[in-house]
Amino acid sequence: MLKQFVLCAALIAVAFSQTYDIGEILSLEDQNTAFNVCYGDYASDQIRLADFNGALNGGHYYITVVDMSATW
């Protein structure tokens, strides 16, 4: 029974693994996904990663560091 549980857990982990890896470039679709701003000082209620891409925002390039963590 334990082996079956471990096998199922491993298969689920592989099925829901990361889409991107270090050094890869985000697709335009993912860059244009809008996220609600719930905290902080930002000019609008939503943020898109395309807002920081100079090829898409009128030539203003930014360096962006994204740190995502959760303590559940």
C-alpha positions in Angstrom: 0.0 0.0 0.0 2.8 2.4 0.8 4.5 1.7 -2.5 1.3 2.5 -4.4 1.0 5.8 -2.4 4.5 6.8 -3.2 4.1 5.9 -6.8 0.9 8.0 -7.1 2.5 10.9 -5.3 5.5 10.8 -7.7 3.2 10.7 -10.7 1.2 13.6 -9.5 4.4 15.6 -8.8 5.6 15.0 -12.4 2.2 15.9 -13.9 2.1 19.2 -12.1 5.8 20.2 -12.4 7.2 23.6 -13.5 6.5 24.9 -16.9 9.6 27.0 -17.1 13.2 26.3 -16.1 16.1 28.7 -15.4 17.1 30.7 -18.4 14.0 30.1 -20.4 11.9 33.0 -21.9 8.3 33.5 -20.9 5.8 33.2 -23.7 3.8 36.3 -24.8 0.6 34.7 -23.5 2.1 34.2 -20.1 3.5 37.8 -20.1 0.1 39.2 -20.9 -1.7 37.4 -18.0 -3.0 40.0 -15.6 -2.7 39.6 -11.8 -4.5 41.6 -9.2 -2.3 43.8 -7.0 -3.2 43.1 -3.4 -0.4 45.0 -1.7 2.1 47.6 -2.5 2.4 50.9 -4.5 1.6 50.2 -8.2 -0.1 52.5 -10.7 -3.0 50.2 -11.5 -5.1 47.5 -9.9 -3.5 44.8 -12.1 0.0 43.9 -13.1 1.3 42.0 -16.1 4.9 40.8 -16.7 4.6 42.5 -20.1 4.6 45.8 -18.3 8.3 45.3 -17.7 9.2 44.1 -21.2 10.6 47.0 -23.2 9.6 45.3 -26.5 6.0 45.4 -25.4 5.8 48.6 -23.2 7.2 51.3 -25.4 10.9 50.8 -24.9 11.3 50.9 -21.1 13.3 47.9 -20.0 13.4 46.7 -16.4 15.2 44.1 -14.4 12.6 42.1 -12.5 13.3 39.6 -9.7 10.3 37.4 -8.7 10.4 35.6 -5.4 7.5 33.4 -4.6 7.2 31.6 -1.4 4.5 30.1 0.8 4.4 28.8 4.3 1.5 26.5 4.4 
